[in-house]
C-alpha cells in the first residue's frame, strides 16, 4: 500500500508539473518522440522486410534437401571451375534415390521448369508464364495450395497425360468467365486440360517464382516438350527434392544417408570430392538472418543518436524543474517527506515524460503501418512495442537520476529560503 500511495502521489506531482508548463513539456517530448520513432521505425521495416523475404522464398519448402549441381551459398574462396564441370541431376538418379533411400524421408520428387511461356485459349492469352514439370510426390516436397480442383493422380503422372494445375492469375486471364476446371488451353503446341487451380498468392517482394503465374504438368509430359540437360551441353536442368521427416528435425540423418547414396550412384571413390550439392532452405534463412541482423544494428545505432538528443532534452527539463520547485521541496521535507520520496517523485516525472514521448513515437510508426504498401506490408510487432517502451523507461531513468538525486539531497532550510 505504501508503494502504491507513493506512486500515485508522484504521478499527481508529475502531472501537475507537466500541465503547468505545457509548451515546454511538448518541446521536450519531441526529442524522445523522434528518437523512439527512428529506432522502432527501423526495426519495423527490418522485421517486415525479413518476414516478406522469407515468405517470398517459401516456395523452397520446409525440411527439404535439394540435390543440385550448384550450391546456394558459396564460400569466399570457392573453386567455380569445379562446380562448373559437375553433372546435373538426372531422372536415373531420381529413380535410384526413390529405390535406395530408407525411412528417413517423406517423399522424393524431380522437377524442372521453363519461364516466359505463352498460354492461349481462343482470343485470350497470357505471356511470361512458368511451366513446371513435376513428379507425383512434388506436393510433399513443395507446397501446392489447391483452391479449386485436385492434384495429379498416379495414373496421370505415370502415363504423362496432358493435364495441368494452373495459378490463379493464369485462370483469371485465360478463363475470365466461369470456372477453369475441365477447360483446355494451349502452349508450346500442346493442349492441356485444367484439373486444378492454385490459391492466389499476390505480389511478392522478391522476384521469386509465384504460384499465380505457375503451371504444373506431369514430368513425363514436360520431357516430351523440352530437352533435359543430361551432359552439360544445354537443355533444362532438373532438380531433385527430398522431404525430411518430423523425427529428424535437423535433417542430419537424411543428409548423411543422401550423401552416401548419391556418392554410390555416381561411383565416387572415397578420396574423391562430392560432385553434387545438397542444398537446404536453412542456408538461405541463415544468410537472411545475418544480413538483417547487421541492418538492424546499423539502424539502431543511427536511431540511438536521435534518442540521445531526446535524453539530453529530458535531463535539461528536469534540472529546470528542480530549480523551479526548490522551495516546494523544502516545504515537503520540513513536513516530513523522506529523501526517497523526493527522489522517486522527480525520477517518476522523468520516466513519465519519456513514456509519453515513446508512446507518441510508437503511435506514429503504427499510423504509418496503416498506409497500404504494395509489395511490402509493414506491421508493428508486440516485441517492437515493448522495446520502444523499455528504451523510453531506461532513457527516463538515465536522464532523471542526477536531477532527482540533487533534489532529494537538498537541505530543507536552504531550500525553503530559495526564490
Buried (B, 14 or more C-beta within 10 A) or exposed (E): EEEEEBEEBBBEBBEEBBEEBEEBBBEBBBBBBBBBBBBBBBBBBBBBBBBBBBBBBBBBBEBBBBBBBBBBEEEEEEEEEEBEEBBBBBBEBBBBBBEBBEEBBBBBBBBBBBEEBEBEBEEEBBEEBBBBBBBBBBBBBBBBEBEBBEBBBEEBBEEBBBBBBBBBBBBBBBBEEEEBBEBBBBBEEBEBEBBBBBBBBEEBBEEEBBBBBBBBBBBBBBBBBBEBBBEEEEBBBBBBBBBBBEEBEEBEBBBEBBBEBBBEBBEBEEEEEEBBBBBBBBBBBEEBEEBBEEBBEEBBEEBBEBBEBBBBBBBBBBBBBBEEBBEBBBEBBEEEBEEEBBBBBBBBBBBBBBBBBBBBBBBBBBEBBEEEEEEEBBEBBEEBBEBBBEBBBBBBBBBBBBBBBBBBEBEBEEBBEBE
